[in-house]
Each structure stands twice: as structure tokens, then as C-alpha cells.
Amino acid sequence: MSMMVWSPAPLSASGTSSAAQLLGLQDKLGALKPGMAADIVAVPGNPIADIKAVQSVIFVMKNGVVYKNDRAAAAGK
């Protein structure tokens, strides 16, 4: 019997840079850098090390509009 080891890192890339490349949009999407379109979700901690970090979203930006900003509250914890 084989055992599969799951890692969130490839899943994260599949929803960002890999998807942009697959769609031929790597010049516009898939990275956080100047000139690129980006929606941002921030969580405390490292979701690659602990996937449960995604349960505590503290910042959300879509199309340049901030929808949630609890960064100050998260810093006080």
C-alpha cells in the first residue's frame, strides 16, 4: 500500500502562478509585483507550514479595493 503525503505548497502555486502560466497570462497574473493584477489574501503565519492558518484571514484586497483589514488586531495578539 502506498501512502500519499499532502503539501499545500503545490496547491497554492496551482491557484496562482501555475494557473496564470497555463492560461498564457503570466505577464499579467500570478505574482505580486509592480504592473501585475493581484487579489491578495493575508493570513497570520505560514499556510505552507500550517494549513490551518487559512482559517484566520486578516487582510483581503480585490481589484485594488480593501475588503478586510484586521492586520492591526492581528499584530496585537
C-alpha distance (Angstrom), angle and dihedral (degrees) to the residues before:
residue distance angle dihedral
M1 . . .
S2 3.80 . .
M3 3.77 123.4 .
M4 3.79 122.4 -142.6
V5 3.79 117.5 -143.8
W6 3.80 112.2 -151.5
S7 3.79 123.3 -148.7
P8 3.81 126.0 -179.4
A9 3.84 93.1 -147.4
P10 3.82 96.0 81.9
L11 3.80 90.1 44.4
S12 3.78 90.6 54.1
A13 3.80 91.8 51.0
S14 3.80 91.7 46.2
G15 3.80 89.9 60.0
T16 3.80 94.7 46.3
S17 3.80 129.4 19.3
S18 3.80 97.3 11.5
A19 3.81 92.3 50.0
A20 3.81 91.6 48.0
Q21 3.79 90.7 51.1
L22 3.80 92.6 47.2
L23 3.81 89.7 52.8
G24 3.81 92.9 45.4
L25 3.81 90.8 -116.1
Q26 3.82 99.2 113.8
D27 3.84 89.8 120.7
K28 3.82 90.3 60.3
L29 3.82 107.4 24.7
G30 3.78 142.7 30.9
A31 3.81 102.9 55.9
L32 3.78 140.3 65.4
K33 3.77 104.0 -122.6
P34 3.82 137.9 111.9
G35 3.78 114.9 -65.3
M36 3.80 95.2 20.0
A37 3.81 124.8 114.1
A38 3.78 109.1 -120.9
D39 3.77 141.6 176.7
I40 3.79 110.5 -162.1
V41 3.79 131.6 -154.1
A42 3.81 117.0 179.8
V43 3.78 127.0 -165.0
P44 3.80 131.2 -178.5
G45 3.76 111.1 -101.8
N46 3.77 131.1 3.9
P47 3.81 114.9 -49.2
I48 3.81 90.0 -164.7
A49 3.80 89.8 60.5
D50 3.82 94.9 37.2
I51 3.81 117.2 17.5
K52 3.83 89.9 -165.1
A53 3.81 87.6 75.6
V54 3.81 87.9 81.2
Q55 3.80 88.4 67.2
S56 3.83 89.4 70.8
V57 3.80 106.8 55.6
I58 3.82 110.2 -178.4
F59 3.82 102.7 173.2
V60 3.81 133.9 31.7
M61 3.81 127.3 178.8
K62 3.80 124.2 174.3
N63 3.79 124.4 -180.0
G64 3.81 89.6 -12.4
V65 3.82 94.3 -54.4
V66 3.82 118.4 116.8
Y67 3.81 110.1 -135.3
K68 3.79 98.7 172.0
N69 3.80 130.7 18.6
D70 3.79 115.2 173.2
R71 3.82 94.1 144.9
A72 3.82 93.4 117.7
A73 3.81 91.5 51.0
A74 3.82 90.8 47.8
A75 3.83 91.4 50.7
G76 3.81 90.6 55.6
K77 3.81 93.4 57.1
